[in-house]
Amino acid sequence: MEKHHSCLNTRAIIEYFQKNHPDQVSALFQNLGDEIDALEQPQEFLMNINNWVSSEVVAKMFENARRLTKDDQIAFKIGFEASAHQKFGYVQRIFILAAGTPRRAIRKAQEIGNKFSRNKVIEILNVKRQSAAIRIHWLKHIPVTKDFCLFNQGIYTGIPLLWGLPPMSVEETKCFFRGDPYCEYHSVWEKKAFFKKIFLRLFMPWRLLRYTIEELERDKELLSRKFDEVHHLNVELKKKIDQLMSLPETCVAALSILNLEGLLQVSLRLLTKFARLDRAGIFLLNESETDLEVKYAVGIEPQILKKLGDYKVPLIKVDNLLARAAVMGVPVVIPDVAHSRINLDNPLIQALNPKSFLVTPLSVRGKVLGVLVADRVHQKDPITDTDKEFVMSFANQIAIVLDNALLHRKLEITEQRYRELVENAHEGIWIVDEAGQIKFANRRLKEITGYDDLEGKSIYDLFNRDQKMLMVNTLAQNQRGQVVQNELEITTRYGGQVTVLLSSVPILENRQYVGAFAMFNDITEKKRMEKELIEAKKMEAVASLSAVIAHNFNDILMNIMGLTGLLLADPEVFRTAYRDLKQIEQEVLKGAELTKQLFAMSMGSQVDLQPTDLNLLLDKMVKLFCQAHKGAAVTTQLAPLLPEVQVHPGQLEQALMNLLLFAWEAAAGQGELALTTEEVLLTEDFCQLYGRPPGHYLYIQISSSSVSNVEAAKARIFEPFLAAPKLTPSSALGVTSVYAIIKNHQGIILADADKEASVTFHLYLPITKKLLPTERTPVYRYVRGSGTILLVDDDESVRQMEARMLERLGYQVLAADSGAKALSLYRERTSEIDLVILDMVMPEMSGKDVYQRLRQINPQAKVMLYSGHSLGQDVYELLEEGALGYIQKPYSLSEFSKKIADVLNLPTAKLEVLPAPQPQPDTPPKRHSKIKNPA
C-alpha cells in the first residue's frame, strides 16, 4: 500500500493525547486498517518519525481524535501544539531555527512539507516582513479530509512562538473542502526584535546546516527502505502465524460450543478473519445423503441468504463444482470467475457474483459431511494456492468438530424426546437416591401429590405411618436388586389420600445400588369404581333373590286372595263370616305390599310412571310420618313451582317414607330431620358416572343428625337388615328397596356422612314434560261375562284357584299346566276359545314363547298376560306385539273380572260399577315449615 505521510504527523497526534487525554491514547489505534492492525506495537511504530503510513491511517487517527474529544477543531489544536512546543523531528527544527524569522521559516516550511507529506503541494504566493500568502494544492487521487487542512493551519499559527513572538494570525480565504480547487491562507505576524536577529545569525551557520541535512536525509532514506522490507516481512509472518493459531482456536471453540449453529458461526468467522476472505458458507448433506443444502453462511446479506434457503445440489449432478468436490473429495479453486469456464447462470453465481472462490470437502474418517465454500469479491485480491492450503487445513478441523456437533445434536434430540415422554407421561415418575431423597419428579407426580417442589424432599414425607413402612420395605427390596410392585396411599399436600400402584426398579452403577426409578399409576378412581361395582353386585344378588322369593310368595298369596274372593262372592258366607274374610284379605294385601318391595329391589323391574306434583306428595308423606311416629320432627324447605316428575307415586312415597324412617331410627329418635327440594341442572361429567343423561332434575335431600356411628351407617346403608343396629327389619328392608326404586325411576341416589354425626341422602329424579292427570278412573266391583277361556299356569294350586274364580264369573275354563299342552288345546279348539290367560313364568317353555306360537297358529288370538313378577321387559315387548293386557298377582276377584272385561270389550251396560269417591282438592304445601308430633 502506498505511503503518503511520515509518522511525524501521527506522533504529533499521539503526543497531544499523552499530554491532554492520557487515558484515551489506546483508543486512537482502533479501526486503523490492516496496515496497522497487523503490527504488534502500533503505538511504537506510529511514534517513529522515520516510518511512513498511508493517508487513510492519518485520516482515521484524526477521526478517532475528534470522536474521543467530541471537538471538531481538535486537528487545529494538535498542529498548533506541535508547532509551538517544537514537537517536530530534529531535521524540521534545524530548518526552522536556522531560518531566523517567521518569513524565512515559512519559505523553508514549503520544502519541509513537500519532503515529508506526499498528499499535497505547497505554493508560496508572497512573503513580506510581517505577512504571507500560502496556497495548498491537495492531490485528488489521495484521500484527505478537512482535518488535514485544520492541522496545517494550526502549524502555521504556532510558528512565531519558536522565537517568543505571539501566534500568527491565519485567515483561510479559500477551502478545498468547501468546493474550491485549493486551500489558501493569508498570515500576519509581529516583527522580531533587532538584537534577537543578530544573535541568531551569529550562531546558526548555514553551511553546517546544509551538510547535516543532506547526511541525515541519506540515512533516513536507507532506514526507511529497510524498515519497509522488514515491515512487509512482519506483516506476512503475522498473517501466517495468525492462520496457524486459528486452527487450535477453532478446536477450542468447538470444544466449548456444542450447538451446531453456534459452532458454524464461530468457525466461519474465524476462517474469514484469518484467511482474509469476504464470505464463507457451509453446505451439509441432508438426512438421506442425496443433496447438499445451505446450513450457515457469513458475510452474505440476509435477503440473499433467505433466497438461497431452498437451494439444493444433488450429488448425482457431477458437473456442479460443489457436488464434484463432495463426491471426489478434491478441493476446487476458481481464481477468476469472469474468465473461467464455469456456468455463470448458476443460481449461486447469479446471487453472489464472486470474483474468485474455492470449494473444499468436509470429510472425517472417509465420510463426507458436506463442503465449505469461500470467496473474495475484489478482483485485485484473488484466491491463491496458499489460501487453498490454509482453507483445506481449516476445513479438516471444521469437519472433525462438525461431526462431534452432529452426534451431540442427535443425542440432544433423543434426550429431549425421552424427556418429553417422561414429563408428559400419564403416570407419575420419580428418581430417588439411596437415602430416599427425590432427585427428579415429573409433572404428573407433582399433580398427584399437589407439590410443585418435590426435588430434594424425602419420599417418606409423602406417606403416613403405615404406608411409610410399606415404602421402606419397597426400597429394601430394590436394594437387593428386585423389581417391586405395591399398592400405596400417598398423602397429598392438602391432606387427602391418593391410591397409587407403584412399580419401582433399582438403579445400579458398577453393580452398586445408587437409587430407584419408580412409576405411579393413580388408581383412586378405579378403586372407587371397584367399590361401587362390588356394592352393585351385592344389590343385584339381593335383587335376584328377592325376585324369586316374591314370585313364589305371590303364588301363595294368590291362592289365599282367590279363596277369600270366592267366599266373599257367596251371599251365604258373606252374611256369616264377612269380617274374618275381610281381615284375611287385608293381611294378604299387606303381604302383597311386601312382595312389591321385594320386586322393587329387582332393578330390572319396570314401573308404571305418571306425572306427579312432588311437593304435594312430600307434604302428605311428612304429615303421615309425623303422625305415626311420636316425637318425630321434620323441617321442610320445598322450592315453589317445581315442575312435575315422572314417577310411580306409591313406590316413590314408599321409598321416601323408608328413608325418613331409616334416618329417624338411626338417630334413635333423637335430633331433627330435614327435607329439601329444588330444581337443578346436572352436567354430563356428573351424570356419566351414573349412566344417566345430563339435563334438568328434581333434587331431594333428606338429612338427619345425632347418628352415633356415621361411617358404619354409611358403609352398610343399603344392606338388608344390617343398615343400622337399632333399625327394625322392615325399615331396613325398606331402605334397601329405595336404591332399586330410584334406579327404576332412572334417577340417582347418593348417601354421605360427615364428621358432625349426620347422614344425608341425595336423590335426583328426571323432570317430565307430561301433564298431570285430571280425571279419576271409576272403580268396578264384579263384572260377569260368558265364553271359553284357556288358562295356562304351571302351578297347580294357582291354576285350580283361578279356574274357580273364572267359573264364578260365568266363564267356561280349559286349563293347561304347560306351554306345550296349551298349544295343543288351542289347535284343537281354536274356534271355541275366546281368550287365553297366560302365565309369563313357566318351566321348559316361557310365556313369551307360548305367545309367539299362539300368534303363529292364529294371528288374531286374544291373549292376556299375568305373573307373580313385576312388569318386565318381556311383558312390554308382548304388549307392543299385540297382547291385550297384563295383571300382576295377587289380585282380587273384582280386579280380575274388570281386567277380563276390558280385554274382551264387554258392554258397559252389563257391568256392576261402584264409582270412586271424589278426592278433596289438595292444599299447596308451605315453602318452609316444621311438622312435629307433639307427643
KATAQUI-V5579 format. One line per field, one symbol per residue. ss: DSSP state (H for helix, E for strand, - for the rest). psi: psi as a letter, one per 30 degrees, with the letter a starting at -180 (. if undefined). burial: b if it has 16 or more other C-alpha atoms within 10 Angstrom, else e. A space follows every 50 residues. Layout:
BEGIN
ss: ???
psi: ???
burial: ???
END
This chain:
BEGIN
ss: ----EE-HHHHHHHHHHHHH-HHH-HHHH----HHHH----HHHHHH--- -EE-HHHHHHHHHHHHHHH----HHHHHHHHHHH-----HHHHHHHHHH- -HHHHHHHHHHHHHHHE--EEEEEEEE---EEEEEEEE-------HHHHH HHHHHHHHHHHHH-----EEEEEE-HHH----EEEEEE-----HHHHHHH HHH--HHHHHHHHHHHHHHHHHHHHHHHHHHHHHHHHHHHHHHHHHHHHH HHHHHH---HHHHHHHHHHHHHHH----EEEEEEE-----EEEEEEEE-- -HHHHHH----EEE------HHHHHHHH---EEE------------HHHH HH---EEEEEEEEE--EEEEEEEEEE--------HHHHHHHHHHHHHHHH HHHHHHHHHHHHHHHHHHHHHHH----EEEEEE---EEEEE-HHHHHHH- -------EHHHH--HHHHHHHHHHHHHHH----EEEEEEEE-----EEEE EEEEEEEEE--EEEEEEEEEEE-HHHHHHHHHHHHHHHHHHHHHHHHHHH HHHHHHHHHHHHHHHHHHH-HHHHHHHHHHHHHHHHHHHHHHHHHHHHHH -----E---EEE-HHHHHHHHHHHHHHH----EEEEEE------EEE-HH HHHHHHHHHHHHHHHH------EEEEEEEEEE-HHHHH------EEEEEE EEEE-----HHHHHH-------------HHHHHHHHHHHHHHHH---EEE EEEE---EEEEEEEEEE-----------EE-------EEEEE---HHHHH HHHHHHHH---EEEEE--HHHHHHHHHH----EEEEEEE-------HHHH HHHHHHH-----EEEEE---E-HHHHHHHHH---EEEE----HHHHHHHH HHHH---HHH--EE-------------EEEEE---
psi: kkkfklgeeeeeeeeeeeefiffgefffgkhfleeeffkeieeeeffjff lklleeeeeeeeeeeeeefhjfgeeeeeeeeeeeghglleeeeeeeefee leeeeeeefeeeefefkgglkkkjekkaegllkkkkjkkffkkllfeeee eeeeeeefefffgglllkjkkjfkkefgflflkkkjkkllklleeeeeee eegikeeeeeeeeeeeeeeeeeeeeeeeeeeeeeeeeeeeeeeeffeeee eeeeffjfkeeeeeeeeeeeeeefghlelklkklklefhflkkkelllfk keeeeeegegkkjkffiffkeeeeeeefgklkkjfjeeglgljfgkeeee efhlelllkkljkkhgkkfalkkllkfkffilkleeeeeeeeeeeeeeee feeeeeeeeeeeeeeeeeeeeeegkfkkklklaffgkkfkkleeeeeeff kfiekflkfffgkaeefeeeeeeeeeeefggkkkklkljkjlfgflkkkl jkjkkkkkkhgkkfakkkkkjjgeeeeeeeeeeeeeeeeeeeeeeeeeee eeeeeeeeeeeeeeeeeffjeeeeeegeeeeeeeeeeeeeeeeefeeeef fjffkkljklkkjeeeeeeeeeeeeeefjkfkkkkkjkklhkllljljee eeeeeeeeeeeeeeeeghglakkkkkklkljkleeefefghlklaklkkk kklllhkeieeeeeegfgkkggekfgkleeeeeeeefeeeeeefghakkl klkafghkkkkkkkkkklgllkkflkklklckjlalakkjkjkfjeeeee eeeeeeeffglkkjkkgleeeeeeeeeeheffkfkkjkkfjlldjleeee eeeefeejfgkkkkkllflljaeeeeeeefffkflkkklllleeeeeeee eeefhkkfffkjkjkkkkkkkkkklkekljkkjf.
burial: eeebbbbbbbbbbbbbbeeeeeeebeebbeebeebbebeeeebebbbebb bbbbbbbbbbbbbbbbeeeeeeebbbbbbbbbbbebbbeeebebbbbbbb bbbbbbbbbbebbeebbbbbbbebeebeeebbbbbbebeeeeebbbbbbb bbbbbbbbbbbbbebebbbbebebbbeeeeebbbbbbbbeebeeeeeeee eeeeeeeeeeeebeeeeeeeeeebeeeeeebeeebeeebeebbeebbebb bebbeebbebeebbebbbbbbbebbbbbbbbbbbbeeeeebbbbebbbeb eeeebeeeeeebbebeeeeebbbbbbbebebbbbbebeeeeeeeeeeeee eeebbbbbbbbbbbeeebbbbbbbbbbeeeebbeeebbebbbebbbbbbb bbbbbeeeeeeeeeeeeeeeebbeebbbbbbbbbebbbeebbbbbbebbb eeebbeeebbebbeeebbebbeebbebbbebebbeebbbbbbeeeebbbb bbbbbbbeeeeebebbbbbbbbbeeeeeeeeeeebeeebbebbbebbbeb bebbbbbbbbbbbbbbbbbeeeebeeebeebeeebeebbebbebbbbbbb bbbbbbbeebbbbbbebbbebbeebbbeeeebbbbbbbeeeebbbbbbbe bbbbbbbbbbbbbbbbbebbbbbbbbbbbeebeeeeeeeeeebeebbbbb bbbbbbbebbbebbeebbbbbbbbeebbeebbbbbbbbbbbbbbbbbbbe bbbeeeebbbbebbbbbbeeeeeeeeeeebbbbbbeebbbbbbbeeebbb bbbbbbbbbebbbbbbebbeebbebbeeebeebbbbbbbbbbeeeebbeb beebbeeeeebbbbbbbbbbbeeebeebbeebbbbbbbbbbbbbbbbbbb bebbebeeeebeeeeeeeeeeeeebeeeeebbeee
END
